[in-house]
Amino acid sequence: MSAAHEQRCCALQAMFQFDLGGTRDLAQLRESFEARAREDRSADPLERECDFTLPSVALGMALAERAWALRGEADEAVRELAPEWPTHRQPSIDRNILRLGYWEIKHGGVPIALAIDEAVELAKSYSTEKSSAFINGVLDRIANPVAPAEGDAIDGCAPQGEAIDAHAPEPPIIADSAE
């Protein structure tokens, strides 16, 4: 798993916990993730409780905090594109993958195709079989807005661009550096 993907997984797990009300204390959650990252890992990847390194926890938590802060903006964008799937009807994991992808596309300076691909991979790993197509379609429309024809549905079409948001307020926090 790349360091950047590991950071996104960490961010998603933190956002999922925020969303379910497990904790809103970022420091406490960071400590929990860091403690798990320090634990001795089994040689069998299936037995590992946590695949996060300490640097990935730090960057993943920062990503989670930024994406979580703009969840209302992300939820509104999704609501406009998929009114038949309001936030309260979406599985929590999908809702948070969309929030994370939205932040990366609109504010994180991450290339569009990469942000969408990573969100789809998270959906394949953590959600249902149909979720990846829905997430792909919604994020593609967020990244490449077009006037939808009447009756258009989110259909999971492929990403259309590799554009970078040159007006991102902050540089990307996703780092693909080795430990």
N, C-alpha and C positions, 0 to 999 in steps of 0.2 A: 504494500500500500504506500503510495507516495505521501510525503509529508503534508502536501496541500490537501489531499483527500482525507488524511487523518484529522487535520484541523477542521475540515467541514463536518466530519462525523462527530467530532467532539462538540462543535457548535450546535449541530442538530440535536444531539442528546441533551445538551444544556437547555436549549429552547423548548424541547419536549417537556422537560421537567418544569420549566417556568410556566408553560401553557397548562399543565395539569395541576398547577398549584402546589407541587411538591416542595418547592422552595423559591423564594424570590431573593434570597440572600446570595448574591454573586460570590462573595468571599467564601462563604461556607461551601458552596457548590464547587468552587475552584479548589479548595482544600481537599474535598472528597475526590475529585478527579486526579489531583496531584498524588494523593496517597495511593490510589489505585495504580497510577503510572509507576510509582516507586516499588510496588510489590514485585516479588520475584515472579517471573513469567515462566509458564510451562513451555517445554519445547514443542508441544502439540498446539497449533494455532486454534484448534477447536476448543481447547480447554482454557484459553486465555480469557480472563474476565474483561480486560482492558487492553486495547492495542495502542494506547496513546503514550507518546513520549512526553516528558515535561515541557519541552518547547512547543509541542503541538497543543498541549493543554492551555498554555498561556495565550497563544495566538487564537486557538479555537474559542476560548472564553471571550476574548476581545471581539471576535467576529460575532458571537452569539449576542453579546451586549449591544452591539451596533445594529444588528438586524432586528433584535427584539424591540429596540427603541423606535423603530420605524414600522412596526407591525401593522398599525392602523392604516398607514399609507399603502402598504402592500395588500392588506385585506380589501381596501377600497378598490384598488386596481383589479384584483381578482374578481371582486363582486361585479364590477362593470363588464368584465369579459365572460363571466360564467354565472349569470344571475340565477340559473337553476341549481347552482351549487354554492349557496351562501356559506360563509365561514362556519356557522354552527353545524352544518351538515357534513362538512369535510372531516375525514379522520384527522386527529390531531397531528399525526406524523406528516400527512400530506400538507396540511396547513402550514406547518413549520418548514417543510422543504420549499414550499412556494415563497414563504417569507424570506428565507435565506437566499434563494435564487433571485428574488426581486431585489434585495439589497445589493447583491453582487453585480447585477446588471445595471441598476440605476445609480448606485452610490459607491460601489467598490472598485470600479475601474477594471473589472475582470472582462476579458474578451467574451462577447455574447455566446459564441458557440461553446466555449469552455464552461461558462456558468450554467448553461442549459444542460450540457452533457453531464456535468457533475451532479446536478439536481436529479436528472433521470437515473443516474447510477445510484444515488442515495435512495430513490424510490424503489428501484429494483432490489436493493439490499434490505430495506426496512419496511416496505409497504406491500400493497397488493399487486397482483399481476396487471391490473388495468390502470393503476395509479401513474405509472411512468408515462403512458401516452397522454393522460390528462395534464400532468405537470409539464410535459414537453410542449403541448399545444398552448397552454396558458402562458408559459414563460416566453415562447416564441412570439406570441401576440403582444406581450408586454415589451419585448425587445424591438419588435418590428411592427408598430401599430399601423393598421390599415382600417379603412372604413369597412366594417363587416356588412355583407349583404344580409338582407332580412332572412332570418332562419338559419344563418351560419352557426355552426357549433364548433366548439374547440375539438379539433380532430387529431391532434398529436402530430402535426406536420413537422418536418425537419427544420432545424435552425437555418436561417437565411443569411447570416452575416457573421463577420469576425470583427465588427467595429468595437473600438474601445471608447468608453465614455471619457472624453478629454476634459470634461468639466467636473469630474469626481472631486468632492470636497476633501477627501482623504485618499492617500495612496492605498493600494490593496494591502490587506494584512496577511493574506495567504502567502506563505513562503514555502518554497519547495527546497529548502536547505536540508542538508544532512545534519545529524546530531553532532 
